[in-house]
Amino acid sequence: MRLSKEGIRLTWVEDRKKERKNLIIALAATIVIFLFCICFRYNAYNFADKFVPLQYLKSYALAIRLFFSRLFGTGLWPRSDAVIEAFGSITYYGAIAQLRITLVALISGAALSIAGAIFQTAYKNPMASPNILGATAGVGMGNVLVVMLYSAAAAEYIYLRYEFCYGFTALCVILVLVLGRLTGSRAENFSILETVMLGCVFSQGLKVVTMYIMFNLPEEDLLLYQEVTLGAYMQTDAVSMLLFFSVMAAAILPVLLMRYRMNIIGLDKMETTTIGVSSIPMRIVGQLCGVLMVTSAMIHCGKVGMLSLVIPYIVRRTVGADFKKVCVYSALAGGALLMICRLLTSFILLLNEPIPIVFVVNLILIPAFMVILARQRRAVI
């Protein structure tokens, strides 16, 4: 049946309305989860009343008032110390810590999912993730060196962790990308298979060195390293938050601005040349931004890189392969999931200790991924 121009237009309008509706629902669900998470007590396992929305919302309102009072110097409100003392310092500072940790989890989950969507599009492989370039191995190497050099102080020197982790990650990623470009053919000038193999080799080499250093760490330093890499220790001080938000803004904003054009990084060089577009700059920028996101997220949340593999894969099967949709929905889904996982760590105790967020993430994602693969296999058969 041949459609008229009016019929095509109406179909397009209906599809747009449906897309907006689905996006609003996903955004509203993420906001509800965020508000739900910030109303639980910080480290709730220490308290009998774990869900205190009224007290924490009052604390957030107080924090906003104090912020604007200090910013403009109006003097309309009393001194912060007196107000906090009257309100309850434990509740106030607990609320602020819970808000900061929830924000870190939201942005980290969104960043990991966006990074996974970038790599799966660039490498035309639904199983691709930033791990294939050695990003996670560089983070592990940087963390273990900081712990080895600075011992217990490594947990506080967040800027040193950033320097070491980004240094080794950059070294590994740049070497892999440059050698992958050199090993490619002149027609393509980029070999996916050789790049992935090089990434595996460099990652394994860094992991071997990391394991050797771990083997020689004192017991106290080894315990600290495990807490840092498993996400059991999350810093929320001013310097940590400033570094985190600065790096994430520099990495996420370029990808969001280019989301309408990122589909071309999944095309071959011959195809992009035919349509008069070069995919190489966008491919490089996209991968570097993805590595920045993953590195910062893992510095603060531990080895939760499984999100970058599973969430974009699930979203792509649900909404299609358009990068704009995959990017937005993956960010919302990844952020919501990591917030929930971080909240669960406040309730689940293992040997009288809070379970690390890495365990919770993997316990949720691995079974879900296996179910999806099983359903896909049955559909093919």
C-alpha positions in Angstrom: 0.0 0.0 0.0 1.3 3.4 -1.0 1.3 6.1 1.7 0.5 9.7 1.0 2.6 12.6 2.2 0.0 13.3 4.9 0.1 9.7 6.1 3.9 9.8 6.4 3.7 13.0 8.3 1.2 11.7 10.7 3.2 8.6 11.3 6.3 10.6 12.0 4.4 12.9 14.4 3.0 9.9 16.3 6.4 8.3 16.5 7.8 11.6 17.9 5.1 11.8 20.5 5.7 8.2 21.5 9.5 8.9 21.8 8.9 12.0 24.0 6.5 10.0 26.2 8.9 7.2 26.7 11.7 9.7 27.5 9.6 11.6 30.0 8.7 8.3 31.7 12.3 7.2 31.9 13.4 10.6 33.2 10.7 10.7 35.8 11.5 7.2 37.0 15.2 8.2 37.4 14.2 11.3 39.4 11.9 9.3 41.6 14.7 6.8 42.3 17.1 9.6 43.1 14.7 11.3 45.6 14.0 7.9 47.1 17.7 7.2 47.6 18.5 10.5 49.2 15.9 10.1 51.8 17.6 7.0 53.4 20.1 7.5 56.2 23.7 7.5 55.4 25.0 4.0 56.4 21.5 3.0 57.3 22.5 -0.3 59.0 23.6 1.8 62.0 20.1 3.2 62.6 16.8 1.7 63.6 14.9 4.3 61.5 16.5 4.0 58.1 14.0 5.9 55.9 13.7 9.5 57.1 12.4 11.6 54.2 11.1 14.5 56.3 14.3 15.0 58.2 16.6 14.7 55.3 14.5 17.0 53.0 14.6 19.6 55.7 18.4 19.2 55.9 18.6 19.7 52.1 16.5 22.8 52.4 18.7 24.1 55.1 21.8 23.4 53.1 20.4 25.5 50.1 19.5 28.4 52.4 23.0 28.4 54.0 24.6 28.2 50.5 22.7 31.3 49.2 23.3 33.1 52.5 27.0 32.6 52.2 27.1 33.3 48.5 25.3 36.7 48.7 26.3 37.6 52.2 22.8 38.8 53.0 22.8 37.8 56.7 19.1 36.9 56.5 19.7 33.6 58.3 21.7 32.8 61.5 25.2 31.4 61.5 25.4 27.9 60.1 26.9 26.3 63.2 24.0 27.5 65.4 21.4 26.4 62.9 23.0 23.0 62.4 23.4 22.5 66.1 19.7 23.3 66.6 18.7 21.1 63.8 20.9 18.1 64.6 24.5 17.8 63.3 24.3 14.0 62.8 21.2 14.3 60.7 22.4 17.3 58.7 25.9 16.0 57.8 24.5 12.5 57.2 22.0 14.0 54.7 24.7 15.9 52.9 26.9 12.8 52.7 24.0 10.7 51.4 23.2 13.4 48.8 26.8 13.5 47.6 27.2 9.7 47.4 23.9 9.4 45.5 25.0 12.1 43.0 28.3 10.3 42.5 26.5 7.0 41.9 24.0 8.7 39.5 26.7 10.4 37.3 29.1 7.4 37.4 26.4 5.0 36.3 25.3 7.3 33.5 28.9 7.9 32.4 29.8 4.2 32.4 26.7 3.4 30.3 27.4 6.2 27.8 31.0 5.0 27.5 29.8 1.5 26.8 27.5 2.8 24.1 30.4 4.7 22.5 32.6 1.6 22.3 29.9 -0.7 21.2 29.1 1.6 18.3 32.7 2.4 17.4 33.8 -1.3 17.3 30.4 -2.6 15.9 30.4 -5.2 18.7 27.7 -5.4 21.4 30.2 -6.9 23.7 32.7 -4.1 23.5 33.5 -1.8 26.4 36.3 0.6 27.5 38.1 -2.4 29.1 39.3 -3.5 25.7 41.7 -0.5 25.6 43.1 -1.2 29.0 41.3 1.5 30.9 40.4 -0.7 33.9 43.9 -2.1 34.1 45.4 1.4 34.2 43.1 2.3 37.1 44.1 -0.8 39.0 47.8 -0.1 38.4 47.4 3.6 39.5 45.6 2.6 42.7 48.0 0.0 43.8 51.0 2.3 43.2 49.4 5.1 45.3 48.7 2.6 48.1 52.3 1.2 47.9 53.9 4.7 48.0 51.6 6.4 50.5 50.1 3.6 52.6 47.1 4.7 54.7 47.3 8.3 53.4 46.4 7.0 49.9 42.7 7.0 50.8 42.9 10.8 51.4 45.1 11.8 48.5 42.4 11.7 45.9 44.4 14.0 43.5 47.3 11.6 43.5 45.0 8.7 42.7 43.7 10.8 39.8 47.2 11.5 38.6 48.4 7.9 38.8 45.2 6.3 37.4 44.9 8.7 34.5 48.6 8.5 33.8 48.7 4.7 33.4 45.3 4.7 31.6 46.4 7.3 29.1 49.7 5.5 28.5 47.9 2.2 27.8 45.1 3.7 25.7 47.3 5.9 23.6 49.7 3.0 22.8 46.8 0.7 21.9 45.1 3.3 19.6 48.4 4.3 17.9 49.5 0.7 17.3 46.0 -0.3 16.2 46.0 2.5 13.7 49.5 1.5 12.4 48.5 -2.2 12.0 45.4 -1.3 10.0 45.3 -1.5 6.3 45.7 1.6 4.1 42.2 1.4 3.0 40.7 1.3 6.5 43.6 2.7 8.5 42.0 1.1 11.5 42.0 -2.5 12.5 39.4 -3.5 15.1 40.7 -7.0 15.6 44.3 -5.9 16.1 43.3 -3.1 18.3 41.3 -5.4 20.6 44.1 -7.9 20.7 46.7 -5.2 21.6 44.3 -3.9 24.3 44.1 -7.4 25.8 47.9 -7.8 25.8 48.6 -4.4 27.4 45.8 -5.0 30.0 47.2 -8.4 30.9 50.6 -6.9 31.3 49.5 -4.2 33.6 47.4 -6.7 35.6 50.4 -9.0 36.1 52.4 -6.1 37.5 49.5 -5.0 39.7 49.1 -8.5 41.1 52.9 -8.7 41.8 52.7 -5.4 43.7 49.6 -6.6 45.6 51.4 -9.8 46.6 54.1 -7.7 48.3 51.9 -5.2 50.1 51.6 -5.3 53.9 48.3 -6.6 55.2 47.0 -3.1 56.1 47.8 -1.7 52.7 46.3 -4.7 50.9 43.1 -4.2 52.8 43.0 -0.5 51.9 43.6 -1.3 48.2 40.7 -3.8 48.3 38.4 -1.2 49.9 39.3 1.3 47.2 39.0 -1.0 44.2 35.8 -2.7 45.5 34.0 0.6 46.1 33.7 0.1 49.9 35.4 3.5 50.5 33.9 6.5 48.6 35.2 10.0 49.3 32.7 12.9 49.4 35.0 15.8 50.5 35.1 19.1 48.6 38.3 18.3 46.6 37.0 14.9 45.6 33.7 16.2 44.4 35.3 19.1 42.5 37.6 16.7 40.7 34.8 14.3 39.9 32.3 16.8 38.6 35.0 18.7 36.6 36.2 15.5 34.8 32.7 14.2 34.2 31.5 17.5 32.7 34.5 17.6 30.4 33.9 14.0 29.2 30.1 13.8 29.0 29.2 17.2 27.5 31.1 16.7 24.2 29.4 13.3 23.7 26.0 14.7 24.4 26.6 17.6 22.0 27.7 15.1 19.3 25.0 12.5 20.0 23.2 13.2 16.7 26.4 12.5 14.7 28.0 9.7 16.7 26.4 7.0 14.5 29.0 7.6 11.8 31.8 6.2 14.1 30.2 2.8 13.4 30.7 3.1 9.6 33.7 2.0 7.7 36.1 4.5 6.2 35.0 3.7 2.7 31.4 4.4 3.6 32.1 7.7 5.3 34.3 8.8 2.4 31.5 8.1 0.0 29.1 10.4 1.9 31.9 13.0 2.4 32.3 12.7 6.2 35.4 11.7 8.2 34.7 9.5 11.2 38.3 9.5 12.5 38.1 12.7 14.6 34.8 11.7 16.2 36.0 8.2 16.8 39.1 9.5 18.6 37.1 12.1 20.7 34.4 9.6 21.5 36.8 6.9 22.7 38.9 9.4 24.8 35.8 10.8 26.4 34.6 7.3 27.2 38.0 6.4 28.8 37.8 9.6 30.9 34.3 8.7 32.1 35.2 5.1 33.0 38.4 6.1 34.8 36.8 8.7 37.0 33.8 6.5 37.8 36.1 3.6 38.8 38.3 5.9 41.0 35.2 6.8 43.0 33.0 3.7 42.8 35.4 0.8 42.3 35.4 -1.8 39.6 31.8 -1.4 38.4 32.8 -1.5 34.7 30.2 -4.3 34.1 27.7 -1.5 33.7 29.4 -0.3 30.5 28.9 -3.7 29.0 25.4 -4.8 30.0 23.3 -1.6 30.2 24.0 -0.4 26.6 23.5 -3.9 25.3 20.1 -4.1 26.9 19.1 -0.6 25.9 20.1 -1.2 22.3 17.9 -4.3 22.1 15.0 -2.3 23.5 15.1 1.1 21.6 17.2 0.3 18.5 20.7 1.1 17.3 20.3 4.9 17.0 23.1 6.3 19.2 21.1 9.3 20.4 18.5 7.0 21.9 21.0 4.5 23.2 23.1 7.3 24.8 20.2 9.0 26.6 18.4 5.8 27.8 21.6 4.1 28.8 22.6 7.1 30.9 19.2 7.1 32.7 19.2 3.3 33.2 22.8 3.1 34.3 22.5 6.0 36.7 19.3 4.6 38.3 20.8 1.1 38.7 24.0 2.3 40.3 22.0 4.5 42.7 20.0 1.4 43.7 23.1 -0.7 44.1 24.7 2.0 46.3 21.6 2.2 48.5 21.6 -1.6 48.9 25.2 -1.4 50.3 23.7 0.5 53.3 21.6 -2.5 54.2 23.4 -5.6 53.2 26.1 -6.7 55.7 28.7 -9.4 55.0 30.6 -10.7 58.1 29.3 -7.6 59.9 30.8 -5.3 57.2 28.9 -3.5 54.5 29.0 -5.4 51.2 31.0 -3.5 48.5 29.1 -1.9 45.7 31.0 -4.0 43.1 29.5 -7.2 44.5 26.0 -5.8 44.4 26.4 -4.6 40.8 27.7 -7.9 39.6 25.1 -9.9 41.5 22.4 -8.0 39.7 23.8 -7.6 36.2 25.4 -11.1 35.6 22.1 -13.1 36.1 20.2 -10.5 34.0 22.8 -10.7 31.2 22.7 -14.5 31.2 18.8 -14.4 30.9 19.1 -12.1 28.0 21.6 -14.3 26.2 19.5 -17.4 26.8 16.4 -15.7 25.4 18.4 -14.5 22.3 19.6 -18.1 21.8 16.1 -19.5 21.9 14.9 -16.8 19.5 17.7 -17.8 17.0 16.9 -21.5 17.3 
